[in-house]
Amino acid sequence: MNLRVLRTELLRSAAPWAGLTVLATGFLFLYAINGGWWGGTVRWTDQWTSLALWTRMLLAYFWPVAAGIGALYGLRDHRSRMPELLAATPRPGWQRAATPAVAIALALAAGFGALLLWGGVQVALGPTSYTHLGWLPISAVGLLALVAAAVFGMGVARALPSPLTPPGVAVVFLAANVVLMQQGDGELPTTRIGSHLFSQLSPAVAEPRQVLLTLTGAVHLGQTLWLLGLLATGFALLSATRGRSRLTAVVPVLAGAALALLVLPGDARGSYRVDPAAAAPVCEGQVCVTEVHRHRLDALAPPAARALDVLSTALGDAAPRRVREETAPRAVGEERRLDPAAVLVHFEDPQIGGAEGDQLLRRLVGEGLAPSCRALTSREFGGDEVLVVQSVLASWALGTYRPIEADVYDPEAHRASMDRTWKRFTALSPQQQRSRAAEVREAALGCEFTWADDLAGGAR
C-alpha cells in the first residue's frame, strides 16, 4: 500500500469524519445524560472493566452510525462517475479497496481510542488500585465491530450505489441491534437460552451493574469470528468488479455467524464471570473487601469491627465473626446467598456504599441481626420494611433509638412504622427481646422475612 496515497486519503476524504463522529457522539452521550455510568460502583471512570463495558454499551448507537458513514464513504466513486474508469485499469480491485478501508479503520481507531484514553486517564487518576489488562479484549472487540460495520457499509454502497443506501444500511444495523439486544438482557441468569445466544451477535453489551463481572473468553472469541466474517464480506464487496464475485462475498459473513454460534455461550452465566483477581480478598482483621475496593477498607474497617463486637454481645455464640464484601454473581431480583458466619456488604447498597460513621455502623449491625435475602441497590427497591426491622434491632443492640436513614417511598409512614415497632419491641422483657432477635436472625438466614408488625411476636 502506498503510504502517500493513504495520507492523502486521510487528509482529503470523509474517513476522518467517522472517527470524529464516534468521539463526539460518545462524549455527548456520556456527559449530556445522567445515566448509570455516573453512579454506584460501576462508574465508567472508576474501574478499567467498567470503562470498557460502558463504551461497549455505546455500540448500540455507534454501530449503525459507523455502518452508515461507511456506506456514504463507499459512494464516492459512484458520485465521481469513476467506476468504469477504475474497472478498466490493470490494478487489482482489492488493492484499490484497501486504501479507503484502512483509512476509515484508522479514523475509527483514533476516535474510539481517544474516548477510551479520556476515560482511562480518569481511571488511572481515580481511587482504584486494581490495574489489569483484562479490559483490552472487551475494547478490542468493540473497535473491530466499528471497523467491520464501516467496511461492510462501504461494500454494500459499492454494490448498490444509490443515495438511499447509507440511510438504509444505518437503519438495518440499528434494527438488527434492537432485535438482537431484545433477545437477551444480559442479566444472570436467563431462561431463554436460544435467545441469549443470538443476542451476542450484537457487539453492544448490557449495562454493567456488578463491578466484579467481566465477559468470558468464549464471548470474545465468538464475537471476533462473527465480526471478522462481516469485515471480510464488506471488503469482498468493496473489491468485487463482477456480479459473481458479489454473490460469493456473502460466504464469509455466513461462515463467521455459523462459527460464532457454535462458540458463543448458550446462557448468560456462560457469558459473564467474576474476575478472580478483582475479587481477591483484602482484609484488615476480620473485615474483608475485594481487591477492586481496596480503597474502601480504611473507612469500613473501624465501624465494621465495632459492629462485630455489638453483634457478639447481642447474639453470643450465634453472632457472625467477620464482615466481608459479597462477590457471588446474581440476577436483578434474585435472592442473595447469605452466610451465617459473616455480615455481607455490597457497595451498591446506598446505605453501605454512601453511609459513614454512626449510620454505617447501624446498617452493619442491622444487617447482622436481620440479614436480607433481597438486595438493596439502585435497580432493586422495596426494602422499606427491611430497614424498619433493621433499624429497630440495631437501635436495641446499640442502646439508642435512631433510624437508619434511607430514601424511602413515604418517609412519614416509614417513620411512623418504625416508631410503632420500636415501642412494641421495647415493651417486651430483656429476655424476650434477646430471644426474639435470635429468632428473627434465624428466620432471615432461611430467607423468611419478618414484617415490622411481627417483630415483637405479633404483640399489639
C-alpha positions as CSV (number, residue, x, y, z in Angstrom):
1,M,0.0,0.0,0.0
2,N,1.3,3.5,-0.9
3,L,1.6,5.4,2.3
4,R,1.5,8.7,0.5
5,V,-1.9,7.8,-1.0
6,L,-3.1,6.7,2.4
7,R,-2.0,10.0,3.9
8,T,-4.0,11.9,1.1
9,E,-7.0,9.7,1.8
10,L,-6.9,10.6,5.5
11,L,-6.5,14.3,4.8
12,R,-8.9,14.8,2.0
13,S,-11.6,12.2,2.2
14,A,-14.6,11.7,4.5
15,A,-12.8,9.0,6.5
16,P,-11.8,11.2,9.5
17,W,-15.4,12.2,10.0
18,A,-16.1,8.6,11.0
19,G,-13.7,8.9,13.9
20,L,-14.8,12.4,14.9
21,T,-18.5,11.3,14.9
22,V,-17.8,8.4,17.2
23,L,-15.8,10.6,19.5
24,A,-18.3,13.5,19.6
25,T,-21.3,11.1,19.9
26,G,-19.6,9.3,22.8
27,F,-18.8,12.5,24.7
28,L,-22.3,13.9,24.1
29,F,-24.0,10.7,25.3
30,L,-21.8,10.2,28.4
31,Y,-21.8,13.9,29.5
32,A,-25.2,15.1,28.4
33,I,-27.2,12.3,30.0
34,N,-27.0,11.4,33.7
35,G,-27.2,7.7,33.4
36,G,-25.9,4.6,35.3
37,W,-22.4,5.3,34.0
38,W,-22.2,8.1,36.6
39,G,-23.5,6.2,39.6
40,G,-22.7,3.4,42.1
41,T,-19.6,1.2,41.9
42,V,-19.7,0.9,38.1
43,R,-19.0,4.5,37.1
44,W,-17.3,4.4,33.7
45,T,-14.3,6.5,35.1
46,D,-13.8,4.4,38.3
47,Q,-12.6,1.0,37.1
48,W,-11.0,-0.4,33.9
49,T,-13.5,-3.1,33.3
50,S,-16.4,-0.7,33.8
51,L,-14.8,1.7,31.3
52,A,-14.6,-1.0,28.7
53,L,-18.1,-2.3,29.3
54,W,-19.8,1.2,29.2
55,T,-18.0,2.1,26.0
56,R,-19.1,-1.2,24.5
57,M,-22.7,-0.5,25.6
58,L,-22.4,2.7,23.4
59,L,-22.1,0.4,20.3
60,A,-25.8,0.2,20.4
61,Y,-25.6,3.7,18.8
62,F,-22.1,3.7,17.3
63,W,-22.5,0.5,15.3
64,P,-25.3,1.8,13.0
65,V,-23.6,5.2,12.7
66,A,-20.3,3.6,11.6
67,A,-22.1,1.5,9.0
68,G,-24.0,4.5,7.6
69,I,-20.8,6.6,7.4
70,G,-19.0,3.7,5.7
71,A,-21.8,3.4,3.1
72,L,-21.7,7.2,2.5
73,Y,-17.9,6.9,2.0
74,G,-18.4,4.0,-0.3
75,L,-20.5,6.1,-2.7
76,R,-17.5,8.4,-3.5
77,D,-16.5,6.7,-6.8
78,H,-20.1,6.5,-8.0
79,R,-20.7,10.2,-7.3
80,S,-17.5,10.9,-9.2
81,R,-18.6,8.7,-12.1
82,M,-15.4,6.7,-12.0
83,P,-16.4,3.0,-11.6
84,E,-16.0,2.2,-15.3
85,L,-12.6,4.0,-15.5
86,L,-11.3,2.2,-12.4
87,A,-12.5,-1.1,-13.7
88,A,-10.5,-0.6,-16.9
89,T,-7.2,-0.2,-15.0
90,P,-4.9,-3.2,-14.5
91,R,-4.7,-2.6,-10.8
92,P,-6.5,-5.4,-8.8
93,G,-9.7,-4.4,-7.1
94,W,-8.5,-5.4,-3.6
95,Q,-5.6,-3.0,-3.9
96,R,-7.9,-0.1,-4.7
97,A,-10.3,-1.1,-1.9
98,A,-7.5,-1.5,0.7
99,T,-6.6,2.2,0.9
100,P,-10.1,3.6,1.8
101,A,-10.8,0.6,4.1
102,V,-7.5,1.2,6.0
103,A,-8.2,4.9,6.2
104,I,-11.6,4.6,7.8
105,A,-10.3,1.9,10.1
106,L,-7.6,4.2,11.3
107,A,-10.1,7.0,11.8
108,L,-12.4,4.9,13.8
109,A,-9.5,3.6,15.9
110,A,-8.4,7.1,16.6
111,G,-11.9,8.2,17.6
112,F,-12.8,5.2,19.7
113,G,-9.3,5.2,21.2
114,A,-9.5,8.8,22.2
115,L,-12.7,8.1,24.1
116,L,-11.0,5.2,25.9
117,L,-7.9,7.3,26.6
118,W,-10.0,10.1,28.1
119,G,-11.8,7.6,30.4
120,G,-8.6,5.7,31.1
121,V,-6.8,8.8,32.3
122,Q,-9.6,9.4,34.8
123,V,-9.5,5.8,36.0
124,A,-5.7,6.0,36.5
125,L,-6.1,9.2,38.5
126,G,-9.0,7.8,40.5
127,P,-9.1,5.8,43.7
128,T,-8.8,2.4,42.2
129,S,-5.6,0.4,42.8
130,Y,-6.6,-2.5,40.6
131,T,-4.8,-2.2,37.3
132,H,-5.1,-5.0,34.8
133,L,-5.2,-5.7,31.1
134,G,-8.4,-7.8,31.1
135,W,-10.4,-4.9,29.8
136,L,-8.4,-4.7,26.5
137,P,-10.2,-7.7,24.8
138,I,-13.5,-6.0,25.5
139,S,-12.5,-2.8,23.9
140,A,-10.6,-4.5,21.0
141,V,-13.8,-6.4,20.0
142,G,-15.7,-3.1,20.2
143,L,-13.2,-1.5,17.8
144,L,-13.4,-4.5,15.5
145,A,-17.2,-4.1,15.4
146,L,-16.9,-0.5,14.3
147,V,-14.4,-1.2,11.6
148,A,-16.4,-4.2,10.3
149,A,-19.6,-2.2,10.2
150,A,-17.9,0.7,8.3
151,V,-16.2,-1.6,5.7
152,F,-19.4,-3.6,5.3
153,G,-21.3,-0.3,4.6
154,M,-18.7,0.7,2.1
155,G,-19.0,-2.7,0.3
156,V,-22.8,-2.5,0.2
157,A,-22.7,1.0,-1.2
158,R,-20.2,-0.1,-3.9
159,A,-22.6,-3.0,-4.8
160,L,-25.8,-0.8,-4.6
161,P,-24.7,2.7,-5.5
162,S,-27.8,4.7,-4.5
163,P,-28.3,7.8,-2.3
164,L,-30.7,5.6,-0.3
165,T,-28.0,3.1,0.6
166,P,-26.3,5.0,3.5
167,P,-29.5,5.6,5.5
168,G,-30.8,2.2,4.5
169,V,-27.7,0.5,5.9
170,A,-27.8,2.5,9.1
171,V,-31.4,1.7,9.7
172,V,-30.8,-2.0,9.0
173,F,-27.9,-2.1,11.5
174,L,-30.0,-0.2,14.1
175,A,-32.9,-2.5,13.6
176,A,-30.7,-5.6,13.9
177,N,-29.1,-4.2,17.1
178,V,-32.5,-3.6,18.6
179,V,-33.9,-7.0,17.7
180,L,-30.7,-8.8,18.9
181,M,-30.5,-6.9,22.2
182,Q,-34.1,-7.6,23.0
183,Q,-33.5,-11.3,22.7
184,G,-31.5,-11.3,25.9
185,D,-31.0,-8.7,28.6
186,G,-27.5,-9.9,29.7
187,E,-28.7,-10.4,33.3
188,L,-27.9,-13.5,35.3
189,P,-29.4,-16.0,34.8
190,T,-31.5,-16.1,31.6
191,T,-34.2,-18.7,30.9
192,R,-34.3,-18.1,27.1
193,I,-31.1,-19.9,26.1
194,G,-31.6,-19.7,22.3
195,S,-32.5,-16.0,22.6
196,H,-29.4,-15.2,24.6
197,L,-27.2,-17.0,22.1
198,F,-28.4,-14.8,19.2
199,S,-28.3,-11.6,21.3
200,Q,-24.5,-11.9,21.5
201,L,-24.3,-11.2,17.7
202,S,-24.8,-7.6,18.7
203,P,-21.5,-6.0,19.8
204,A,-23.3,-3.9,22.3
205,V,-23.4,-5.3,25.8
206,A,-25.8,-4.9,28.7
207,E,-25.3,-2.1,31.2
208,P,-22.7,-3.2,33.7
209,R,-24.2,-3.4,37.3
210,Q,-21.7,-5.6,39.2
211,V,-18.1,-4.3,39.2
212,L,-16.6,-7.7,39.6
213,L,-18.2,-9.2,36.4
214,T,-16.4,-9.3,33.1
215,L,-17.0,-11.1,29.8
216,T,-15.7,-14.6,29.2
217,G,-13.2,-15.7,26.6
218,A,-15.9,-17.6,24.7
219,V,-17.8,-14.3,24.1
220,H,-14.6,-12.6,22.9
221,L,-13.8,-15.5,20.5
222,G,-17.3,-15.9,19.2
223,Q,-17.9,-12.2,18.5
224,T,-14.5,-11.9,16.9
225,L,-15.3,-14.7,14.4
226,W,-18.6,-13.2,13.5
227,L,-17.2,-9.7,13.1
228,L,-14.2,-10.9,11.0
229,G,-16.7,-12.6,8.7
230,L,-18.7,-9.3,8.5
231,L,-15.5,-7.4,7.7
232,A,-14.4,-10.0,5.1
233,T,-17.7,-9.8,3.3
234,G,-17.6,-6.0,3.3
235,F,-14.1,-6.0,1.9
236,A,-15.0,-8.6,-0.7
237,L,-18.0,-6.4,-1.8
238,L,-15.8,-3.4,-1.9
239,S,-13.2,-5.2,-4.1
240,A,-15.6,-7.0,-6.4
241,T,-15.9,-6.0,-10.0
242,R,-18.3,-8.7,-11.2
243,G,-21.7,-9.9,-10.2
244,R,-20.4,-13.4,-9.4
245,S,-17.8,-12.0,-7.0
246,R,-20.5,-10.1,-5.2
247,L,-22.6,-13.3,-4.8
248,T,-19.7,-15.3,-3.3
249,A,-18.8,-12.3,-1.0
250,V,-21.6,-13.4,1.4
251,V,-19.9,-16.6,2.3
252,P,-17.5,-15.1,4.9
253,V,-20.3,-13.5,6.9
254,L,-22.4,-16.6,6.9
255,A,-19.4,-18.8,7.9
256,G,-18.5,-16.3,10.6
257,A,-22.0,-16.3,12.0
258,A,-22.2,-20.1,12.0
259,L,-18.8,-20.5,13.7
260,A,-19.8,-17.8,16.3
261,L,-23.0,-19.6,17.2
262,L,-21.0,-22.7,17.8
263,V,-18.6,-20.9,20.2
264,L,-20.8,-18.4,22.0
265,P,-22.2,-19.4,25.4
266,G,-25.8,-20.6,25.4
267,D,-26.8,-18.6,28.6
268,A,-25.8,-15.5,30.5
269,R,-23.9,-17.5,33.2
270,G,-21.5,-18.7,30.5
271,S,-21.1,-15.1,29.1
272,Y,-20.1,-13.4,32.3
273,R,-17.6,-14.4,35.0
274,V,-16.3,-13.0,38.2
275,D,-12.8,-11.6,37.7
276,P,-10.8,-13.7,40.3
277,A,-8.1,-11.1,40.7
278,A,-10.6,-8.3,41.2
279,A,-12.5,-10.4,43.7
280,A,-9.4,-11.4,45.7
281,P,-10.0,-10.6,49.4
282,V,-8.1,-7.7,51.1
283,C,-8.5,-7.9,54.9
284,E,-7.9,-5.8,58.0
285,G,-8.6,-8.1,60.9
286,Q,-12.0,-9.8,60.4
287,V,-13.1,-7.2,57.8
288,C,-12.5,-8.0,54.1
289,V,-13.2,-6.3,50.9
290,T,-12.3,-7.2,47.3
291,E,-9.1,-6.0,45.6
292,V,-11.1,-3.7,43.4
293,H,-12.5,-1.9,46.5
294,R,-9.2,-1.9,48.5
295,H,-9.5,1.9,48.8
296,R,-12.7,1.5,50.9
297,L,-11.2,-0.7,53.5
298,D,-9.9,2.1,55.8
299,A,-13.3,3.7,56.1
300,L,-15.1,0.3,56.5
301,A,-12.9,-1.4,59.0
302,P,-13.4,0.6,62.2
303,P,-17.3,0.6,62.2
304,A,-17.3,-3.0,60.9
305,A,-15.1,-4.1,63.8
306,R,-17.3,-2.3,66.3
307,A,-20.4,-3.9,64.7
308,L,-18.9,-7.3,65.2
309,D,-18.4,-6.6,68.9
310,V,-22.0,-5.3,69.2
311,L,-23.3,-8.4,67.5
312,S,-21.3,-10.7,69.7
313,T,-22.8,-9.1,72.8
314,A,-26.3,-9.3,71.4
315,L,-26.2,-12.8,69.9
316,G,-23.5,-14.6,71.8
317,D,-22.1,-17.7,70.0
318,A,-24.5,-17.4,67.1
319,A,-23.1,-14.0,66.1
320,P,-21.2,-13.6,62.8
321,R,-17.5,-13.4,63.2
322,R,-16.5,-11.3,60.2
323,V,-17.6,-8.7,57.7
324,R,-16.9,-9.3,54.0
325,E,-17.9,-8.0,50.7
326,E,-20.2,-10.3,48.7
327,T,-18.9,-11.5,45.4
328,A,-21.4,-14.0,44.1
329,P,-22.9,-13.1,40.7
330,R,-26.7,-12.5,40.9
331,A,-29.5,-11.6,38.7
332,V,-31.6,-8.5,39.4
333,G,-34.3,-9.6,41.9
334,E,-32.5,-12.9,42.6
335,E,-32.1,-13.8,46.3
336,R,-28.7,-13.2,47.9
337,R,-26.6,-16.1,49.1
338,L,-26.4,-15.4,52.9
339,D,-23.5,-16.5,55.1
340,P,-24.3,-17.2,58.8
341,A,-20.7,-16.6,59.7
342,A,-20.4,-13.2,58.1
343,V,-22.1,-9.9,57.6
344,L,-22.2,-9.4,53.8
345,V,-21.8,-5.9,52.4
346,H,-22.4,-4.7,48.9
347,F,-21.3,-1.2,48.0
348,E,-24.1,-0.8,45.5
349,D,-26.4,-0.7,48.6
350,P,-26.8,3.1,49.2
351,Q,-27.0,2.5,53.0
352,I,-23.5,1.0,52.9
353,G,-21.8,2.5,49.8
354,G,-22.8,6.0,50.7
355,A,-23.0,5.8,54.6
356,E,-20.4,6.7,57.1
357,G,-19.9,7.0,60.9
358,D,-22.9,6.0,63.0
359,Q,-25.2,5.4,60.1
360,L,-22.8,2.8,58.6
361,L,-22.4,1.2,62.0
362,R,-26.2,0.9,62.3
363,R,-26.6,-0.6,58.9
364,L,-23.9,-3.2,59.5
365,V,-25.5,-4.1,62.9
366,G,-28.9,-4.3,61.3
367,E,-27.7,-6.5,58.5
368,G,-26.0,-8.8,61.1
369,L,-29.2,-9.1,63.1
370,A,-31.7,-9.3,60.3
371,P,-29.8,-10.2,57.1
372,S,-32.0,-9.7,54.0
373,C,-32.1,-12.1,51.1
374,R,-33.4,-9.2,49.0
375,A,-30.6,-6.9,47.9
376,L,-31.0,-3.1,48.0
377,T,-29.3,-1.4,45.0
378,S,-30.0,1.3,42.5
379,R,-32.1,-1.3,40.5
380,E,-33.7,-3.1,43.4
381,F,-36.2,-1.5,45.6
382,G,-38.9,-2.5,48.1
383,G,-36.6,-2.6,51.2
384,D,-38.6,-0.2,53.4
385,E,-39.9,-2.9,55.7
386,V,-36.4,-4.4,55.9
387,L,-34.9,-1.1,57.0
388,V,-37.6,-0.8,59.7
389,V,-36.8,-4.1,61.2
390,Q,-33.0,-3.5,60.9
391,S,-33.3,0.0,62.4
392,V,-35.2,-1.3,65.4
393,L,-32.9,-4.2,66.1
394,A,-29.8,-2.1,65.6
395,S,-31.1,0.5,68.0
396,W,-31.8,-2.2,70.5
397,A,-28.3,-3.7,70.2
398,L,-26.6,-0.2,70.3
399,G,-28.8,1.0,73.2
400,T,-30.0,4.2,71.5
401,Y,-33.0,4.6,69.2
402,R,-32.0,6.1,65.9
403,P,-33.4,5.2,62.5
404,I,-31.2,4.1,59.6
405,E,-31.5,7.0,57.1
406,A,-32.8,6.0,53.7
407,D,-34.6,7.4,50.7
408,V,-38.0,5.7,51.1
409,Y,-41.2,6.0,49.1
410,D,-43.3,7.5,52.0
411,P,-41.0,9.0,54.7
412,E,-43.8,9.8,57.1
413,A,-45.4,6.4,57.0
414,H,-41.9,4.8,57.2
415,R,-41.0,6.8,60.4
416,A,-44.5,6.1,61.9
417,S,-44.0,2.3,61.3
418,M,-40.5,2.5,62.9
419,D,-41.7,4.3,66.0
420,R,-44.6,1.9,66.4
421,T,-42.4,-1.1,66.1
422,W,-39.8,0.3,68.5
423,K,-42.4,0.8,71.2
424,R,-43.8,-2.7,70.8
425,F,-40.4,-4.3,70.8
426,T,-39.1,-2.4,73.8
427,A,-42.3,-3.3,75.7
428,L,-41.0,-6.9,75.8
429,S,-38.8,-8.1,78.7
430,P,-35.0,-8.1,78.0
431,Q,-35.0,-11.9,77.8
432,Q,-37.9,-11.8,75.3
433,Q,-36.1,-9.1,73.3
434,R,-32.9,-11.2,73.0
435,S,-34.9,-14.4,72.2
436,R,-36.9,-12.6,69.5
437,A,-33.8,-11.1,67.9
438,A,-32.3,-14.6,67.7
439,E,-35.5,-15.9,66.1
440,V,-35.6,-13.1,63.6
441,R,-32.0,-13.7,62.6
442,E,-32.5,-17.5,62.2
443,A,-35.6,-16.9,60.1
444,A,-33.8,-14.3,57.9
445,L,-30.9,-16.7,57.2
446,G,-33.5,-19.1,55.8
447,C,-34.9,-16.2,53.7
448,E,-38.1,-16.0,55.8
449,F,-38.9,-12.3,56.1
450,T,-40.2,-10.9,59.4
451,W,-42.6,-8.0,58.9
452,A,-42.3,-5.0,61.2
453,D,-45.6,-5.6,62.9
454,D,-44.4,-9.1,63.7
455,L,-41.1,-8.2,65.1
456,A,-42.4,-8.2,68.7
457,G,-44.0,-11.5,68.2
458,G,-47.3,-10.1,66.9
459,A,-47.9,-8.2,70.1
460,R,-50.4,-5.3,69.9
